Amino acid sequence: MFDEAARLAALKAYDILDTPPEPQFDDFTRLIAYICDAPIAAINLVDRDRQWFKSEIGLGVRETPLDISICRHAILQKGVFVVPDTTRDSRFMNNPLVTGAPHLRFYAGALLESADGLPLGTLCVLDYKPRELTAEQEDALQVLARQVMANLELRRQMRELQEALASNEKLREGLEDKQEELLSLNEDLTQLATTDSLTGIGNRRVFDAVLKNELHRFRRNTELFSLVLLDLDDFKLINDRFGHDVGDLVLQQVVERLGPLVRKVDLIARIGGEEFALILPATNAAAAGEVAERLRLRIADCGFARVEARPVTLSAGVATVRPDDTEASLYGRADKALYRAKANGRNQVCSDQLQAPNE
């Protein structure tokens, strides 16, 4: 158990309480809300008699009394503190935030700890329905909590340097270095969260977020968009014959050749080992089929270094949004079309609306 006086002193040393909102902290709450698909997210700091939010989404307040705080329980243990259903937990079933507005039913929080291991608060997500987090979401919550603390620590160091600038020019240089470090830290965070490390394009996380946003936009303005799933044919044989290093090189070359054929408004993402996805805004079924066919031909017509004896081709499945679609149903239709392209002989495009060339 920690010393409460030492904990409060550590919190005060960061000089963060009651400061105005700042974009770098708001980025963390937006990102963890996306990753966990949660309507509420917050950077919560536990003061002596209140919990205060440096950043929040979905709450609409900057602080609440400590006696109704779920986070005050979260700081008592290591790791991620999860309450799958608050109405079934004796600690929270009578909490006014549970029994009344906003009727919170789910909580998950990762510790914000000082360099000395003292708990200051949490990065947390909440929901109006009972649920669980996936293992990946729990990992992301802990990773982003550490990044929040890295920002707070850099902020504290920068403030100390600023206080001494008047008498020490070397400290001025140190401050500039810390500012650059903070900018680099935030850039690295965004890169880590949204980019596939091998190919440099979007990853599954950013694909899921963009697909959700496109579906919301379609429901608002009924502008069609299409989803194309692309899968390299018999890619396992390339890995087995030439090795995974060559396989990785092929994946990088595929992205280099497909990139110039898509628009800036399109999203191309790697969503699996050799599977890619393309989200095409403002694109109907016929146009999406034409795009997929251009991509297929581009790969089929190119040789690939170090696998000259093994042709590289891809199959594609195309689906265009329908009024009753969810993310899962749209993805499922594109996946079925891709399966049909594979079953029909590979190296072709199939759609839930367009017939493949040899069907």
N, C-alpha and C positions, 0 to 999 in steps of 0.2 A: 504494500500500500504506500502511496506517495504522501509527502508532507504538503498539506493544503496551503499553508503560508508560502512555502517555496514555489508551489505551482502558480499561485496568484502573482508572486513576484516575477516569475519567468514570463507570465502573460503580459504584465505591465511593461517589461523590458522591451517588448516588441513594438510598443507604442502604436498599436493597431486599432484598439477599441475606439468606436465613435468616429472613425475616419470615413470620408465619403466613398461611394462606390468607385472602383477602378477597373478598367477594361481587362487587365491581365487576370484578375480574380474572377470577373464575370465569365471569362473564357472557360475557366475550369468548371463552373457550375453548368454552363451550357453543354460542354462536352460530356460530362458525366451523366447529365439528363438524357442526352442522345444515346450514349452507350448502354445505359440501364433502362431505356425506354420508360422513364419515370416523369410524372407531371410536376414533381417538386424536387428541387435540389438546393443545397445550401452549404456554405462554408460557415460553420458554427463555432463560436468561441464561448467557453463557459466562464463567466465572471463570478464574482462573489455571490450575487443574489439574482442574476439574470443570465439568459443566454442571448448573445448578440451575433447578428449575421453580417459578416463582411460582404457576402454576396448571396443572393437568393433568387430562385426562380419558382414561381407558383405559390409563394407564401403571402407576399404583399405587405410584410412587416419587417422591421429591422431588429426587433428584440421581443422576447417574451419572458415572463417570470420563470425563475429557475425551478420552482416547485412543480411545474407542468412539463418540464423538459425531459424528453427521452434521451437526449445526448448526455445528460449528466450521469446516466447509467452506462452509456457507451464508453465514457472515459475511464471507467473502473476496470476495464479488461483490455487485453492485447488483441490484435487482429481486427477482423470485421465483426461488428456487433449487429446481428440480424434478428428482427422480430417479424416473423412471417405473418402473424395475425394478432394485432394488438388487443382485439376483443377476447382472445383466448389466453392472454398473459396477465397474470394477477397483478403485475406491477403497473399495467397501463389500461386495464379494462375500464377503470373509472376515471381516467384522465379526461378533463373537459375537451381536449383536442380530439379525443376519440369518441366520446359520447355526444359531443356537439360539433358545430362547424369548426374545422373543415372535415371532420369525420375521418381521421387518419387510421388506416388499417395496416399499413406496412412501413417498416423502417429498416434501413441498413446504413451503418456509419463506420468509417475508417478513421483511426486516431490521427490527430495532428499533434505530434510530439516535439518538444524542444530538443536541442542537442544533448541535454542532460537526461532525456527520457521522461520528462514531465509532460503529462497530457494537458493540452491547451483547449482542445475541442475536437470537432470531427468534420470531415467532408461526408455529407450524408445525402441519401435519396429517400423519398417517401412516396407513398401511393395511397389511393382511395380504396384499393381492393387488396385482399390477402394475396401473397405471391412469394416467390423465391428469386434469388439471383443465380445466374449461371456461374460456373467456376471462372469463366473469362471475365464476367462483369465484376465479380469480387476482386479479381486480380487488378482490373483497371481502377477500381475504387481505391485500392491501396497504393497503386503507382501514382495516381493523381494526388492523393493525400500527401505523399512524399514530395511531390512537385510543389504543392501549395506551401509546405513548410520550407522548401528551398527558396521560394520567393520571399517568404516572411524573413528568413534568415539574411538573405541578401539585402532586403530593405533595411533591416536593423544595422547591418554593417555599413551600408551607405549613409545612414543617418549619423552614425558615429564618426565616419570620415568627414562628413560635412561640418560637423561641430568643431573639428580640428583644422579645417582648411585655412583659416585666417593666418595660422602661424607655421604651416608646414606644406610646402609645395609638393613634396613627394606624396603626401596624402591625397592631394588633388589628382595626381596620376592614378593612385589606387582607386579613387572614386570612379574615374572614367573606366577603369578596367572592370569594376563591379557592375557598372551600367551596361557595358558590352556583354558581360557574362549573363546578366539578367535577360537581355534581349536574345542572346543565343539560346538560353535555357527555354524560353517560351517558343522560339522557332523550332527547336529540337522536339519539344512536346507536341506541337502541331504536326510535325513531320512523322513522328512516331505513331501518333494516333490515327493518321489518315492515309499513310503511304505504304505500299508493299515494298519491303526492303530489297527484294531481288530485282524487280523490274522498274521501280520508281513511279508506277502508276497508282491509282487508288486501290485501297484494300477492301476486304469484305465489310468492315465497319462503315467506311464512307459510302460504299454501295448501298447498304441497308438504309442509311440516313437519307441519301438522295432519292432512293426509291420511295420511301415514305413521304418525302416532301413533294415529289412529282404527283403522287396519288392524291395528296391533299389539294394541290393546285388544280388537278383535273376535276375534283369535286366542286371546286369554286367556279372555274371558268369553262369546264367541259372541253378544254383543248387536249386533243389526243396526244399520247406519247407511246413509244414502243420500247420493248425490252428484247435484246438479242443475247442469247447465251452461246458462247463459242467454246469448243473443246477440241484440243489437238488429238488427232486420230492415232491410236496405238502408241501413245507417248511412253507407256511403260516399256515397250520394246526398245525405244531409244535409250532410256535409262539403263535397261538391263544389258544392252549390247555395248554402249559407248561410255557408260558411267554417268553419275548424277552431275558431275561438273559440266559435261557436255550437254546434258539435259537442261541445266540452268542456262547455259549459253544460248541454246535454242529458244528458250522462253524469252530471254532478253532480245534476241533478234526478231522474234515474232512481234513483240511490242514496238520495236523500232520501225517495223514495216507497216504495222497497222495504224500507228499514231498519225501519220500525215493524211490518212483517209477519213478521219473523223473530224467533226467541227469542234470549235472551242466550247460550244454550249453542251456538247455531248460528254457523258462520263464513260470512260473505259476503266475497268477495274479488274484486278485478279482476285477471284473469289474462291479458288481452290488450287490444287497442285498444277494442273494444266488447263484449268477452266477459267474463262474470262467472261465478263458481262459488259454489255454496252447499253446505256440508257439514252434514248434518242428523244429529246423534247420536240413537241410540235411536229411529229412524224407519224403518218398513218401506216397501215399494214403494207401497202404496195411499196411505198418509199423505203420502209424498214427492210423489206425483202431485198430491194435493190442494193441497199447499203451492205447487208450481210453477204450478198453474192459478190460484190466488189472485194470485200475483205477475204472471202474464200479464194477468189481467183488470185489475189495478191500473194497469198501464202503458197498456193499450189504452183504458181509460175516462178517462184524464187528458189534458188538453191540455198542450202544452209551449210555454213562452214563446219567441217569436221564430221558431218553426217551425209556426205555426198551420195553414198551408196544407199541411203535410206530416205525416200521421199517424205517430206513433211506436209501434211494436209490438215485441214480442220473441218469440222461439221458445225452447223449452226441451227439453232432453234429460235423462231421469232414469234412474239406475242404482242398484240396491241391492246391497250387498256379498254375495259368494258365498264359500264356504269356500276355493275355489282361487284367489281373486283376488290380484293384485298391484296396486300403485298404477297401473301402466300399463294393466292389463286393465280395471280398474274405470273409469278415465278413458276408455279406448277405447270401452267400451260406452255410457257417457253421451254421448260425442261422436258415435257412430253414431246414437243416438236423436235427438240434436239435428240431425244432417244429414237424418234422415228427416222431422223437423218442417219443416225448410226446404224440402225437395223436395216435400212435400205441400201447400205453399201458404203457409207461414210463419204467424206469429201463432197458434201452437198448441203443445201439450205432447205429446211422444212419450216412451215408455219402453221399455226392453228387456223389460218385463213387462206394461205397460198399453198398450192401443191408443189412438191419438189420436182425438178426437171425430169426425172426418170420414173416418177410415180404414175 
